[in-house]
Amino acid sequence: MIKEISNECIKCGKCIQVCTIYNINRDETTSPRGFLDLLGAYKDGNLALDKNLKTIFESCFLCTNCVDACPKSIKTDAAIENVRVDIAKKYGIAWYKKMAFWFLSHRKVLDICARMGYVFQSCGFKIKKENFSNSMKPRFKMPLVKKERLLPTASKKSFLNSHEEFIDNGGEKTIGLFIGCMGNYAYTNIGESILKICQSLKINLDLMKKQVCCGAAMYFTGDNKTTKKLAKKNIVYFEEMLKKVDAIIIPEATCSGMIKVDYAHLFYDEPSWQERAIKLQDKIFLASEYFYKHTNLKEILAKKEKLNLKITYHDPCHAKKMQGVFKEPRELLSNNFTLLEMENPDMCCGFGGVTMQTNNYHLSKTAGLKKAPMIQKTKADFVSAECSACRMQLNNSLNLISSDIRCVNPVELIAKALTF
């Protein structure tokens, strides 16, 4: 797979100017065509997978800017993801990542830990209240927590544990909800907002409580064994659920991109599972995409009062570039809010995954500090992004430049407009 992708590159250089990591360090070694050259040499046996090469391949943000710009749409991100499996096999995965992945794979245990985290977080964190959710500033240093980092708080009770599985809104249509780990444990207002929207639309909602983590964090780190285990559970469960729901919506671009696009990449060596993953694609939607294309939400919002709030919109890489979703949230939000476009709305925020946030936080921070001033320049009250990873990164970056603007999911703003 890596060799085939590497050989496709014609070295035109169109990818370089949009590459997130290249625009930070200006080293063509860490540019898309640089990555592909190195990957080709590695697969040919001309280059050893040493720690230097490991560092290079782990510097990619997987933002897919290069894929979007490439005339041949070469899947450089898929090649990087593939080589990270080799890196994980050779060098192992850090203990704190393994621990995080284990918890994400065991929801019942995570439910208990999340509740304990809520109770004890005031012992180690300074809580800062915000309009749509809480945030916290750590007082101590951990592998995943730098002293200046702004992080979401754990909720007292997870979203899925706060409601019955089936929400009957008296409608003829029923959809399933894949909430995602961040939405379930931290940004729980995302789920509450989905409930309000579905109630207004008279659409029944199945919370699909047997869903498991999509596996994105593990996949981007090279832990394909855990990712495949989770993916297979979700595929089997989704197949069963789609016998009774019309569609499955996901208010998280990373989760949606993982399930709708990357599951097919993940199972490149297991054709039967790849085929099953591909068959699900037409029934999986980002929440804003589904509400815009398959409901009359826009018409309902048009009858509501326009709120005196200015917002700008950030396009998550896994929404616009991977799934082609960018106009839908804007169309819905522009009914009730003043929409101000920033200079470069689809510039990567710099989250980049678990490895970027831990081993390469200096790169993530630099990318975020390029994005935050663009948001601040709009003088918006909020920035919206349909991705909790982007939300965490943007809030941290905005905090670093002392901006009061905070990021919220578009469904939260839509629910606010419906209930105002």
Residue, then its C-alpha position, 0 to 999 in steps of 0.5 A: m500500500i505504501k509503495e503504491i502511494s509513493n510511486e504515484c507522486i509526480k513531484c509537482g509541489k502543489c501540496i507543499q504550500v498547503c502543508t501544515i508541518y511544512n509551513i511551520n518548519r520549512d523543511e521539505t523533508t517534512s512535506p508531502r512529497g518529502f514524506l512520500d520519497l522517504l516512504g518509498a525508500y523505506k519500503d524499498g529497503n534503502l532506508a532504515l526505520d530509525k528514531n530520526l525517521k520515526t520523528i519525521f513521520e510523527s510530525c505529520f498532522l494528517c490534515t489531508n491538505c495535501v490530498d485536497a491540493c494534489p491533482k491525483s488526490i494521492k492518499t499521503d495521509a493513508a501512507i503515513e497512517n500505515v507506516r505508523v503501524d510499523i513504528a508502533k510495532k518497532y518502538g512500542i506505544a508509550w504507557y500513557k497512550k496505552m492507558a488512555f486507549w484501554f480506557l477508551s476501549h472499556r466504556k463501563v470503566l471509563d464511566i466510573c473514572a469520568r465520574m471520579g474525575y468530575v469529583f476530584q478535578s477541583c483538587g488538581f485543576k482550576i475551573k473556568k466557567e464558559n457560556f456553553s461548557n466548562s474548561m479547566k487549567p491544569r496546575f500540574k504537569m502530565p504527559l498529556v497536560k502542559k501547564e498552559r493547556l486549556l482542557p475540557t472538564a469531565s461531566k458529572k454524568s455522561f450523556l449516554n447515561s443521562h437519557e433513555e436509549f430511545i427518545d420518542n418525539g412522535g415522528e415517522k422517522t428514527i435516526g441513530l446518534f453516535i455521540g463520540c467520546m468527547g461529546n459523551y464525557a466532556y462536551t455533553n451539551i452537544g448531545e443535549s442540543i441534538l435532542k432539542i433539534c430532533q424534538s423540534l423536527k419531530i424525529n425519533l432518536d436512538l442513542m445507540k448505547k452499545q456504540v464503542c469508541c470509533g478508534a481514531a486516536m488509536y488509528f492515528t497512533g499506529d495501534n491497528k490491533t485495538t482500532k480493528k477490534l473497536a471498528k468491527k464491533n461498531i460495524v456489526y452494531f451499525e449493520e443491526m441498527l440500520k435495520k430500524v433507523d434511517a441513518i446514523i448521525i455523528p456531530e464529530a468530524t473526526c469520528s465521522g471521518m474515521i467511520k465513514v472514510d478511514y474504516a475502509h483504509l483500515f481494512y485494506d488487508e481484510p476485504s470482507w470487512q472493508e466491503r462491510a465498512i463501505k456499505l455503511q458509508d451512505k447511511i453515515f452523516l455529519a449531524s449538520e449535513y444530515f439536518y441540512k439535506h434530509t430535514n426542513l431544519k433550515e425552514i424552521l430556523a428561518k422563522k425564528e428570530k435572529l440573535n444578536l451574536k456574531i460567529t465565525y466558522h472553522d472547517p475541521c480537516h475531517a469535515k471539509k477535506m475528507q467528507g466535503v461538508f462545509k456549506e451545510p453548517r454555514e447555511l444553517l447558522s446564517n439564518n439566526f446569527t451574523l456569520l463572519e468568515m475568517e481569512n483562512p477557515d479551512m487552515c488546520c487548527g493543529f490538533g493532529g492527534v494524540t502523538m502530536q498533542t503529547n510528543n510534538y505539542h510544540l508543533s501543535k501549539t505553533a499551528g494553533l497560534k497561527k490560527a487563533p489570530m485569524i479568529q480573533k480578527t473577525k471580532a466574533d462572539f464565538v467560533s464554531a466547529e463540528c469537531s471536539a478535537c478542533r474545539m479543544q485545540l482552538n480554545n487552548s490556542l485562543n486562551l494562549i493569546s488571551s482571547d475571550i472567544r470560545c469554540v462551540n459545536p454548530v448544533e449547540l448554536i442551532a439549538k440555542a436559536l430554536t429555543f430562543 
